[in-house]
Amino acid sequence: MITLEANYSKKIGLPGYSSHQYSVSLKTELADVAQVQTESARLYAVLQQSVDNNIQQIGFLPNGNGNGNGNGHSNGHTNGNGNGNGHPPMAETDRWNCSDKQKELILKIVTEHKLDKTKIEQLALDRFAKGVKALNKLEASGLIEELLEQTGQSKPRNARFSQPKAGAR
């Protein structure tokens, strides 16, 4: 007997530096190795459709957005910052993949320039195919550079190297 195990998972970035993930796994037994390719393709299609159908329900979001289905994280009370889940704002407490200094700088730029967190999240998704909190150190560095350029705190990359140095001929 041959055991075939398949898993399909999808993670989607959401506004407010949030994301959600859904995964489905199946295990089946095959009598003949010649069935593996056909059964694998069938399982993949079933799993993909199941995940794609279910992940559309975004549930609870700390900033009040979402479809109202909830995911059990809200305790029904607000904590003074309006997120209603009894915890400090997500951007302040959740685990980030980049360094603490990069996290602090990203949050500082967003706060000081009153940037839309949803747009920053979308920028990260567009550039790196992952949400802000999931960025590694190199990716976070790229995001910081982009934010500094957008806020006029840094020269665009292509302009940095085109300027001749003082005294150079």
VMD Tcl script that draws the C-alpha trace (Angstrom):
set ca {
  {0.00 0.00 0.00}
  {1.25 3.50 -0.87}
  {0.39 6.44 1.38}
  {0.00 9.81 -0.31}
  {-0.18 12.87 1.92}
  {-0.96 16.33 0.53}
  {-1.11 19.75 2.19}
  {-2.18 23.11 0.81}
  {-1.66 26.32 2.76}
  {-2.19 29.98 2.03}
  {-1.28 33.09 4.02}
  {-2.80 36.47 3.18}
  {-1.70 39.87 4.44}
  {-4.46 42.05 5.81}
  {-4.71 45.72 6.80}
  {-3.19 46.89 10.07}
  {-0.10 44.66 9.80}
  {-2.31 41.62 10.19}
  {-2.52 38.38 8.27}
  {-4.30 35.09 8.38}
  {-3.43 31.62 7.19}
  {-5.42 28.52 6.42}
  {-4.15 25.04 5.71}
  {-5.76 21.71 4.82}
  {-4.06 18.30 4.77}
  {-5.28 14.98 3.39}
  {-3.86 11.49 3.54}
  {-4.93 8.68 1.21}
  {-3.74 5.20 0.35}
  {-3.09 3.99 -3.17}
  {-2.80 0.43 -4.40}
  {-0.61 1.22 -7.42}
  {2.30 3.63 -7.87}
  {0.93 4.48 -11.32}
  {-1.94 6.30 -9.57}
  {0.34 8.76 -7.74}
  {0.49 11.50 -10.38}
  {-3.25 11.47 -11.11}
  {-4.25 11.29 -7.44}
  {-1.74 13.97 -6.49}
  {-3.18 16.36 -9.08}
  {-6.73 15.60 -7.89}
  {-5.82 16.14 -4.23}
  {-4.07 19.42 -5.03}
  {-7.14 20.73 -6.86}
  {-9.46 19.69 -4.00}
  {-7.19 21.20 -1.34}
  {-6.65 24.43 -3.25}
  {-10.37 24.93 -3.80}
  {-11.11 24.21 -0.15}
  {-8.48 26.63 1.16}
  {-9.41 29.35 -1.34}
  {-13.10 29.07 -0.45}
  {-12.48 29.18 3.31}
  {-9.75 31.83 3.49}
  {-12.13 34.43 2.07}
  {-13.68 34.74 5.55}
  {-11.29 37.25 7.13}
  {-12.96 37.26 10.53}
  {-11.99 39.62 13.33}
  {-9.52 42.44 12.68}
  {-8.21 44.58 15.55}
  {-8.93 47.87 13.77}
  {-12.63 47.10 13.42}
  {-12.52 46.04 9.77}
  {-13.57 42.59 8.69}
  {-16.68 40.70 7.83}
  {-18.08 40.41 11.35}
  {-17.71 36.63 11.53}
  {-15.13 36.93 14.28}
  {-12.61 34.31 15.25}
  {-13.08 34.21 18.99}
  {-10.31 36.66 19.83}
  {-12.59 39.46 20.96}
  {-13.73 39.42 24.55}
  {-16.46 41.97 23.91}
  {-14.68 44.75 25.81}
  {-12.58 47.57 24.50}
  {-9.33 48.40 26.22}
  {-9.16 52.13 25.61}
  {-7.40 51.96 22.25}
  {-10.49 50.86 20.35}
  {-9.30 47.48 19.17}
  {-11.77 45.56 21.33}
  {-9.64 42.47 21.85}
  {-8.25 43.21 25.30}
  {-4.66 43.52 24.08}
  {-2.43 46.49 23.18}
  {-2.36 47.56 19.51}
  {-1.12 44.74 17.33}
  {1.71 46.69 15.69}
  {3.22 47.25 19.13}
  {3.18 43.70 20.52}
  {3.10 41.05 17.80}
  {6.30 39.30 16.77}
  {8.07 40.88 13.83}
  {10.60 39.01 11.71}
  {12.97 41.99 11.29}
  {15.18 43.50 14.00}
  {13.68 45.49 16.87}
  {15.38 48.66 15.60}
  {13.87 48.18 12.14}
  {10.44 47.62 13.67}
  {10.81 50.79 15.76}
  {11.95 52.81 12.73}
  {9.07 51.58 10.54}
  {6.54 52.43 13.25}
  {8.22 55.81 13.86}
  {8.09 56.76 10.15}
  {4.45 55.65 9.87}
  {3.47 57.57 13.02}
  {5.45 60.77 12.36}
  {4.26 61.09 8.78}
  {0.73 59.85 9.53}
  {1.04 57.18 6.84}
  {-1.87 54.86 6.14}
  {-0.92 51.46 7.62}
  {-3.09 49.71 5.05}
  {-1.08 51.30 2.25}
  {2.21 50.37 3.91}
  {1.00 46.80 4.30}
  {0.02 46.76 0.61}
  {3.43 48.18 -0.32}
  {5.11 45.29 1.53}
  {2.79 42.78 -0.15}
  {3.48 44.29 -3.59}
  {7.27 44.40 -3.11}
  {7.92 41.25 -1.07}
  {4.71 39.15 -1.28}
  {4.38 39.22 2.52}
  {3.06 41.53 5.22}
  {5.21 44.06 7.06}
  {5.65 41.92 10.19}
  {6.81 38.94 8.12}
  {9.65 40.87 6.41}
  {13.17 39.65 7.14}
  {15.97 42.14 7.89}
  {16.93 42.67 4.25}
  {13.32 43.16 3.13}
  {12.58 45.48 6.07}
  {15.62 47.52 5.07}
  {14.18 47.85 1.55}
  {10.81 48.91 2.96}
  {12.45 51.48 5.24}
  {14.39 52.89 2.30}
  {11.17 53.15 0.28}
  {9.36 54.88 3.18}
  {12.24 57.33 3.64}
  {12.12 58.16 -0.08}
  {8.34 58.61 0.02}
  {8.59 60.95 2.98}
  {11.46 62.98 1.50}
  {14.02 61.85 4.05}
  {16.32 60.11 1.57}
  {17.43 60.52 -2.02}
  {16.02 58.01 -4.49}
  {18.41 55.09 -5.04}
  {19.25 56.03 -8.62}
  {20.14 59.61 -7.59}
  {22.59 58.56 -4.86}
  {25.26 57.32 -7.16}
  {24.84 59.79 -10.03}
  {26.07 62.79 -8.00}
  {29.81 63.42 -8.34}
  {31.67 63.58 -5.02}
  {33.07 66.94 -3.92}
  {36.53 67.49 -5.44}
  {36.18 64.57 -7.87}
  {36.83 65.18 -11.57}
}
mol new
graphics top color blue
foreach p $ca { graphics top sphere $p radius 0.5 }
foreach p [lrange $ca 0 end-1] q [lrange $ca 1 end] { graphics top cylinder $p $q radius 0.2 }
display resetview
